[in-house]
């Protein structure tokens, strides 16, 4: 709810109590439809029953009282059960005057009393480089963290790195067999790409062995389990779990290659973390809590010594938490990780940014944590996002057909360069700035296109559409920011502002600015960067209409010219602020 709505709400609560005897009324607003006059629309239906009057009559009485008693309301009109209120020019002018001197406009300051919250995202495996799916995960998680922080929450960004298990051993074994001592230095490959190369090599060799066994007469399902290279990988996992020195040394070496590769990708992507957790540590913690849970009756053992949790009373099934050989499963690791995180950062809420294929997993995790007595688990939630498709189809990691994150980011940079050179706007630009510009445009196209889609929806990423300079794209918004920057270079705002004529284009821009603080709060509560994207696009459209219809630099009245420059300044600041919440930089020239 914005400040104007808060003022109206307070007055409406008093008026309906005086007129109709309604205590603690439900006051709700909706956007005023374009075909009607007004800035705020009050829904009067909740008062009709107690008032024992028709909706139109209730709306008329409320409108009359509001005009009499609230100075910001200057007129109204009634459409059935909806009361459209017109807000005074003085309110909009005062709002803009206050916003102009507020460097943190839209944001809520954080202090020691602020709510603490954890956002988990990325959480990759150390057997392959990051791909397009990881890009959506990282961009979502990082942007959600930025938005939550802007809303006044103290946010801690974390990831759990999946650095153990059979999939890790597959890459290690393939490197041992086929690598001939290759390193990132000797090949010139990023470490994560080198390790991923051997994950693909393992799968290729594994399939060849399966085909050979089937050709020799073995059943296909049996061949999947009996392929010699898979058995070797399983033996390597046992060596790792038994801390065999040579296996541990290889594991540490190859993981280091991957970590260095990830760090480079994260840096280019513009995401960061406050703490990394490692599955190789947290799975042990999870086992300890499971064993305690057996004693308290949360879990039970079967005859084969496997450990389970009965979730039938919660509408689910029985869930395995320890195998019969005592080894852990994913849920075991996540139990340990969650508990350790609460010890590290005593949070009120924690959000897991993970694809929607894990919906059931997180339902189980949160129920088990609560059964173990961790009340804070009620503040845990799953930001369940849809997968990313491409025009070319689905991705498969084992077959090496994924869309590599590094390659995609470079492709976007190359596209930005080609478009900029084609437009011919690079004359006079320093080469270093050109390089920065191509990166800003390319990453803006990628990030904005992905984030503008509701997180819960499956999406199609089209690189060509994302970098279009027209329509709802990051580069289009960047272009408007660069245009305003050009205006401000020619005539900088001098800091004076008293008033501005509120013609329709000007007022629409101010009204859109007025929405920004509430948009941040709503985006935070819904964990949706898409709301920030859509707001920024609407703000840019309103400003472009203002720019086309209103003289700024050509205005002869100095006071009026400065007022319009002041408005342009605030729009530019708000665009930059909103784009930062999306992890996007904006250029001053384009």
C-alpha positions in Angstrom: 0.0 0.0 0.0 1.5 3.4 -1.0 1.4 6.6 1.1 -1.7 8.0 -0.5 -3.6 4.7 0.0 -2.5 4.6 3.7 -3.8 8.2 4.3 -7.1 7.3 2.5 -7.4 4.0 4.5 -7.0 5.8 7.8 -9.8 8.2 6.9 -12.1 5.5 5.5 -11.7 3.4 8.7 -12.9 6.4 10.8 -15.7 7.4 8.4 -17.3 3.9 8.1 -17.2 3.5 11.8 -18.9 6.8 12.3 -21.4 6.3 9.5 -22.2 2.6 9.7 -20.7 1.4 13.0 -18.2 -0.9 11.3 -15.2 -1.6 13.5 -11.9 -2.8 12.0 -13.2 -2.6 8.4 -11.5 -4.3 5.5 -10.2 -1.5 3.2 -9.0 -2.6 -0.2 -7.9 -0.7 -3.3 -7.3 -1.5 -6.9 -5.8 0.3 -9.9 -8.1 2.9 -11.4 -9.1 1.8 -14.9 -7.9 4.1 -17.6 -11.3 5.0 -18.9 -12.2 6.6 -15.5 -10.9 9.8 -13.8 -9.0 9.2 -10.6 -5.8 8.1 -9.1 -7.0 5.6 -6.4 -10.0 3.2 -6.5 -11.6 2.2 -3.3 -13.6 -1.0 -3.3 -16.8 -0.4 -1.2 -18.5 -3.8 -1.4 -17.1 -4.9 2.0 -19.2 -2.1 3.7 -22.5 -2.6 1.9 -24.0 -5.3 4.1 -23.4 -3.5 7.3 -24.5 -0.1 5.8 -27.7 -1.7 4.5 -27.5 0.5 1.4 -26.8 0.0 -2.3 -23.1 0.1 -3.3 -23.5 3.3 -5.3 -25.0 5.1 -2.3 -22.2 3.9 0.0 -19.6 5.0 -2.5 -21.3 8.4 -2.8 -21.4 9.0 1.0 -17.8 7.9 1.4 -16.6 10.1 -1.5 -18.4 13.1 -0.1 -16.9 12.6 3.4 -13.4 12.0 2.0 -13.4 15.3 0.0 -14.6 17.1 3.1 -12.2 15.6 5.6 -9.0 14.6 3.7 -7.1 17.4 2.1 -5.3 15.1 -0.5 -8.7 14.0 -2.0 -10.1 16.7 -4.3 -12.8 14.9 -6.3 -14.4 11.5 -6.8 -16.7 9.5 -9.1 -18.7 6.4 -8.6 -18.8 3.3 -10.8 -21.1 0.8 -9.2 -19.3 -0.5 -6.1 -16.1 1.3 -6.9 -15.1 4.8 -5.7 -12.5 6.5 -7.9 -10.6 9.2 -6.0 -8.6 12.1 -7.5 -5.5 13.1 -5.5 -4.4 16.7 -5.3 -1.6 18.2 -7.4 0.0 19.4 -4.2 0.3 15.8 -2.9 2.1 14.7 -6.1 4.4 17.7 -6.1 5.3 17.2 -2.4 6.0 13.6 -3.1 8.4 14.4 -5.9 10.1 17.0 -3.8 10.7 14.5 -1.0 11.8 11.8 -3.4 14.4 14.0 -5.0 16.4 14.4 -1.8 16.0 10.8 -0.7 19.0 8.9 -2.0 17.6 5.6 -0.7 14.2 6.2 -2.3 12.1 3.1 -2.3 14.3 1.2 0.1 14.0 0.4 3.8 17.1 0.8 6.0 18.5 -2.2 7.8 19.7 -2.2 11.4 20.4 -4.7 14.2 16.7 -5.3 14.7 15.9 -6.1 11.1 14.6 -9.5 10.3 17.2 -12.1 9.3 16.7 -14.3 6.2 18.7 -16.8 4.2 18.5 -17.2 0.5 20.1 -20.3 -1.0 20.8 -20.6 -4.7 23.2 -22.1 -7.3 24.2 -25.3 -5.3 26.1 -26.9 -8.3 27.7 -30.3 -8.6 31.5 -30.3 -9.0 31.5 -32.7 -12.0 30.5 -30.2 -14.7 30.4 -26.5 -15.5 27.3 -24.3 -14.9 24.7 -24.3 -17.6 21.6 -22.3 -18.6 19.5 -23.9 -15.9 22.1 -22.6 -13.3 21.9 -19.2 -14.9 18.2 -18.9 -14.1 18.8 -20.3 -10.6 21.6 -17.8 -9.9 19.9 -14.8 -11.4 16.7 -15.6 -9.4 18.4 -16.2 -6.1 20.7 -13.2 -6.3 17.9 -10.8 -7.4 15.5 -12.1 -4.7 18.2 -11.5 -2.1 18.7 -7.9 -3.5 15.0 -7.2 -3.4 14.5 -8.6 0.1 17.4 -6.5 1.3 15.9 -3.4 -0.3 12.6 -4.2 1.6 14.4 -3.9 4.9 15.5 -7.6 5.6 19.0 -8.6 6.6 19.8 -11.2 3.9 22.5 -13.9 3.9 23.3 -15.5 0.5 24.5 -19.1 0.6 25.0 -22.2 -1.5 25.6 -25.8 -0.8 28.2 -27.3 -3.2 27.5 -30.9 -4.0 31.1 -32.2 -4.0 30.7 -35.9 -3.2 28.9 -38.9 -4.6 29.1 -41.3 -7.5 28.7 -38.5 -10.1 31.9 -36.8 -8.8 33.7 -40.1 -8.9 32.7 -40.6 -12.6 34.6 -37.5 -13.6 37.6 -38.4 -11.4 37.8 -42.0 -12.8 37.5 -40.8 -16.4 40.3 -38.3 -15.9 42.5 -41.1 -14.4 41.8 -43.4 -17.4 41.9 -41.0 -20.3 43.3 -37.7 -19.0 47.0 -38.3 -19.5 47.7 -35.8 -16.7 45.8 -32.9 -18.3 45.3 -29.8 -16.2 43.6 -26.4 -16.8 47.1 -24.9 -17.3 48.2 -27.4 -19.8 45.0 -27.3 -21.8 44.0 -23.7 -21.4 40.5 -24.8 -20.4 38.6 -23.5 -17.3 38.8 -26.0 -14.6 35.1 -26.7 -14.5 35.1 -27.3 -18.3 38.0 -29.7 -18.0 36.3 -31.8 -15.4 33.0 -31.6 -17.3 34.8 -33.0 -20.3 35.6 -36.1 -18.4 32.1 -36.5 -17.1 30.9 -36.7 -20.7 33.8 -39.0 -21.5 32.7 -41.4 -18.7 29.2 -41.5 -20.0 30.4 -42.2 -23.6 32.6 -45.1 -22.4 29.9 -46.4 -20.0 27.4 -46.6 -22.9 29.9 -48.4 -25.1 30.5 -51.0 -22.4 26.7 -51.4 -21.9 26.2 -51.9 -25.6 28.9 -54.5 -25.7 27.4 -56.5 -22.8 24.0 -56.4 -24.4 25.5 -57.6 -27.7 27.0 -60.5 -25.8 23.6 -61.5 -24.5 23.2 -59.7 -21.2 19.8 -58.1 -20.2 19.9 -54.3 -20.7 19.0 -53.5 -17.1 21.7 -55.9 -15.9 24.2 -54.4 -18.3 23.5 -50.9 -16.7 24.7 -52.3 -13.4 27.5 -54.6 -14.6 29.4 -52.2 -16.9 33.0 -52.4 -15.6 33.6 -48.7 -15.5 30.5 -48.1 -13.3 31.8 -50.7 -10.9 35.1 -49.0 -10.8 33.4 -45.7 -10.0 31.5 -47.3 -7.2 34.7 -48.7 -5.8 36.3 -45.2 -6.0 33.3 -43.8 -4.0 34.0 -46.4 -1.3 37.6 -45.4 -1.2 36.6 -41.8 -0.9 34.3 -42.6 2.0 37.1 -44.6 3.7 39.4 -41.6 3.2 41.9 -43.3 0.9 44.8 -40.8 0.7 45.3 -41.0 -3.1 41.5 -40.8 -3.8 41.2 -37.8 -1.5 44.1 -36.1 -3.1 42.6 -36.5 -6.6 39.2 -35.3 -5.3 40.7 -32.2 -3.7 42.8 -31.4 -6.9 39.9 -31.7 -9.3 37.4 -29.9 -7.0 39.9 -27.0 -6.8 39.9 -26.8 -10.6 36.1 -26.6 -10.5 35.9 -24.0 -7.7 38.3 -21.7 -9.6 36.1 -22.2 -12.7 32.9 -21.5 -10.8 34.4 -18.3 -9.3 35.1 -16.9 -12.7 31.6 -17.7 -13.9 30.0 -16.2 -10.8 32.1 -13.1 -11.2 31.0 -12.5 -14.8 27.4 -13.3 -13.9 27.6 -10.7 -11.1 26.4 -13.0 -8.2 28.1 -13.6 -4.9 27.6 -15.6 -1.6 28.2 -14.9 2.0 29.0 -18.5 2.8 29.5 -21.8 1.0 28.5 -25.1 2.5 29.9 -28.4 1.3 28.0 -31.6 1.0 31.2 -33.5 2.0 30.8 -31.9 5.4 27.1 -31.5 5.9 26.1 -35.1 5.1 27.9 -36.2 8.3 26.0 -33.6 10.4 22.7 -34.9 8.9 23.6 -38.5 9.9 24.2 -37.4 13.5 20.7 -35.7 13.7 19.1 -38.8 12.2 20.6 -41.0 14.8 19.3 -38.7 17.5 15.9 -38.7 15.8 15.8 -42.5 16.2 16.1 -42.2 19.9 13.3 -39.6 20.1 11.0 -41.6 17.9 11.0 -39.3 14.9 12.6 -42.1 12.8 12.5 -45.9 12.8 14.7 -48.7 11.6 13.7 -51.5 9.3 15.0 -55.0 9.6 17.7 -54.3 7.0 18.9 -51.4 9.3 17.8 -48.7 6.9 16.2 -45.6 8.7 12.9 -44.1 7.7 10.4 -41.4 8.7 6.7 -42.1 8.6 5.0 -39.1 7.0 1.6 -40.8 6.3 -0.1 -38.6 8.9 1.1 -35.6 6.9 -0.4 -36.9 3.7 2.9 -38.1 2.3 4.7 -41.5 2.4 7.5 -43.2 4.3 10.8 -41.4 3.6 14.2 -43.1 3.6 16.8 -41.0 5.5 19.7 -43.6 5.9 20.4 -46.6 3.7 20.9 -50.0 5.1 24.7 -49.6 4.8 24.5 -46.4 6.8 25.2 -44.1 3.9 23.1 -40.9 3.6 20.7 -39.7 1.0 20.0 -36.1 -0.2 17.5 -35.4 2.5 20.1 -36.4 5.2 22.5 -33.8 3.9 19.8 -31.1 3.8 18.8 -31.8 7.4 22.3 -31.2 8.5 22.8 -28.2 6.3 19.6 -26.4 7.5 20.5 -26.9 11.2 24.1 -25.7 10.7 22.8 -22.6 8.9 20.5 -21.6 11.7 23.4 -21.9 14.1 25.5 -19.7 11.8 22.8 -17.1 10.9 19.8 -17.3 13.4 17.3 -16.6 10.7 13.5 -16.1 10.8 13.0 -17.3 7.3 15.0 -19.3 4.7 14.3 -19.6 1.0 15.6 -22.4 -1.2 15.9 -21.4 -4.9 15.6 -24.8 -6.5 13.8 -26.1 -9.6 10.2 -27.4 -9.4 11.2 -31.0 -9.8 12.2 -30.9 -6.2 8.8 -29.8 -4.8 8.2 -33.0 -3.0 11.8 -33.1 -1.5 11.3 -29.8 0.2 7.8 -30.7 1.6 9.5 -33.6 3.2 12.5 -31.7 4.5 10.4 -29.0 6.2 8.1 -31.6 7.9 11.1 -33.6 9.1 12.8 -30.5 10.6 9.6 -29.6 12.4 9.3 -33.2 13.8 12.9 -32.8 15.0 11.7 -29.8 17.1 13.1 -27.0 15.0 10.3 -24.5 15.1 12.2 -22.1 12.7 11.4 -24.6 10.0 8.0 -23.0 9.7 9.8 -20.1 8.1 11.5 -22.2 5.5 10.1 -22.1 1.9 10.9 -23.3 -1.5 11.1 -20.8 -4.4 10.1 -23.4 -7.0 11.0 -22.2 -10.5 10.3 -23.7 -13.9 12.9 -25.0 -16.2 14.4 -23.1 -19.1 13.9 -24.4 -22.6 15.6 -23.3 -25.8 14.3 -23.2 -29.4 16.7 -26.1 -30.1 15.2 -28.3 -27.3 16.1 -29.8 -24.0 19.6 -30.1 -22.5 21.4 -33.3 -21.3 24.5 -33.0 -19.1 25.8 -36.5 -19.5 25.7 -36.2 -23.3 27.4 -32.9 -23.4 24.4 -31.1 -25.0 23.9 -28.5 -22.3 23.9 -24.8 -23.0 27.1 -23.8 -21.2 26.8 -20.7 -19.0 30.2 -19.2 -20.0 29.5 -19.8 -23.7 26.0 -18.2 -23.5 27.3 -15.1 -21.7 30.0 -14.7 -24.3 27.4 -15.2 -27.1 25.3 -12.3 -25.6 28.4 -10.1 -25.4 29.1 -10.9 -29.1 25.5 -10.1 -30.1 25.7 -6.8 -28.2 28.9 -5.9 -30.1 27.4 -6.8 -33.5 24.2 -4.7 -32.8 26.2 -1.7 -31.5 28.5 -1.7 -34.5 25.6 -2.1 -36.9 23.9 0.9 -35.3 27.1 2.9 -35.7 26.9 4.7 -32.3 30.4 3.9 -31.2 32.3 6.8 -32.7 34.3 8.7 -30.1 33.9 5.9 -27.5 37.0 4.7 -25.7 37.8 1.1 -26.6 37.7 0.1 -22.9 34.3 1.7 -22.5 33.1 -0.1 -25.6 34.1 -3.4 -24.1 32.3 -2.5 -20.9 29.3 -1.5 -22.9 29.1 -4.7 -24.8 29.2 -6.7 -21.6 26.6 -4.5 -19.9 24.2 -4.8 -22.9 24.7 -8.5 -23.3 24.3 -9.3 -19.6 21.3 -7.0 -19.4 19.6 -8.8 -22.2 20.2 -12.2 -20.6 19.3 -11.3 -17.1 16.3 -9.2 -17.8 14.8 -11.7 -20.2 15.0 -14.5 -17.7 13.9 -12.4 -14.7 10.9 -10.8 -16.4 9.1 -14.2 -16.4 7.3 -15.2 -13.3 9.7 -17.6 -11.5 7.1 -20.3 -11.2 6.6 -20.6 -14.9 8.6 -22.7 -17.4 10.2 -20.4 -19.9 11.7 -20.3 -23.4 14.9 -18.3 -23.6 15.4 -16.8 -27.1 18.8 -15.0 -27.3 17.8 -12.9 -30.3 14.6 -11.7 -28.8 16.3 -10.8 -25.5 18.7 -8.3 -27.0 16.1 -6.4 -29.1 16.4 -2.7 -28.5 12.6 -2.4 -28.7 10.0 -3.7 -26.4 10.2 -5.2 -22.9 14.0 -6.0 -22.8 16.9 -5.0 -20.7 18.7 -3.1 -23.6 15.5 -1.1 -24.2 15.6 0.1 -20.6 19.3 0.7 -20.7 18.8 2.8 -23.8 16.3 5.1 -22.0 18.7 5.5 -19.1 21.5 6.4 -21.5 19.1 8.9 -23.2 18.4 10.6 -19.8 22.1 10.6 -19.0 22.7 12.5 -22.2 20.1 15.1 -21.2 21.7 15.5 -17.8 25.1 15.9 -19.3 23.8 18.8 -21.3 21.8 20.4 -18.5 22.4 19.1 -15.0 19.8 19.6 -12.3 20.9 22.4 -10.0 19.2 21.1 -6.9 16.3 23.6 -6.9 12.7 22.4 -7.1 9.5 24.1 -6.0 6.8 22.9 -8.4 6.2 21.4 -11.8 3.0 21.7 -14.0 1.1 18.5 -13.8 0.0 17.9 -17.4 -1.0 14.3 -18.0 2.4 12.9 -19.2 4.3 14.5 -16.3 1.7 13.4 -13.7 1.8 9.8 -15.1 5.6 9.7 -14.6 5.3 11.0 -11.0 2.5 8.5 -10.2 4.7 5.7 -11.6 7.6 6.8 -9.4 5.2 6.9 -6.5 4.6 3.1 -6.9 8.3 2.1 -6.5 8.5 1.6 -2.7 5.3 -0.6 -2.8 6.6 -2.6 -5.8 9.7 -3.5 -3.9 7.7 -4.6 -0.9 5.3 -6.7 -3.0 8.2 -8.2 -5.0 9.9 -9.2 -1.7 6.8 -10.8 -0.3 6.1 -12.7 -3.5 9.8 -13.5 -4.2 9.3 -12.2 -7.7 11.9 -10.2 -9.6 9.4 -10.2 -12.5 7.4 -7.5 -10.7 10.5 -5.2 -10.6 11.1 -5.9 -14.4 7.5 -5.1 -15.3 7.5 -1.9 -13.1 10.7 -0.7 -14.7 9.4 -1.2 -18.2 6.2 0.7 -17.3 8.3 3.6 -15.8 10.4 3.7 -18.9 7.3 3.8 -21.2 5.8 6.6 -19.2 9.0 8.6 -19.3 9.5 8.1 -23.0 5.9 9.4 -23.6 6.8 12.4 -21.4 10.1 12.9 -23.3 8.3 12.9 -26.7 5.5 15.2 -25.7 7.3 17.7 -23.3 10.2 20.0 -24.1 13.1 19.7 -21.7 16.3 21.2 -23.1 14.3 23.5 -25.4 12.3 24.9 -22.6 12.9 28.7 -22.3 11.5 29.1 -18.8 14.6 28.3 -16.6 12.5 27.3 -13.6 10.3 24.9 -15.6 13.3 23.5 -17.4 15.0 22.7 -14.1 11.8 21.1 -12.8 11.7 18.7 -15.8 15.4 18.0 -15.4 14.7 17.2 -11.8 12.0 14.8 -12.8 14.3 13.2 -15.3 17.0 12.9 -12.7 14.7 11.0 -10.3 13.5 8.7 -13.1 17.2 7.9 -14.0 18.0 7.2 -10.3 15.0 4.9 -10.0 15.7 3.0 -13.2 19.3 2.4 -12.0 18.0 1.4 -8.5 15.5 -1.1 -9.9 18.0 -2.6 -12.4 20.5 -3.0 -9.6 17.9 -5.2 -7.8 18.0 -7.4 -10.9 21.8 -7.5 -11.0 21.9 -5.3 -14.1 24.2 -2.4 -14.7 23.1 0.6 -16.8 25.4 2.6 -19.2 25.5 6.4 -19.5 26.2 6.2 -23.2 24.9 3.7 -25.7 
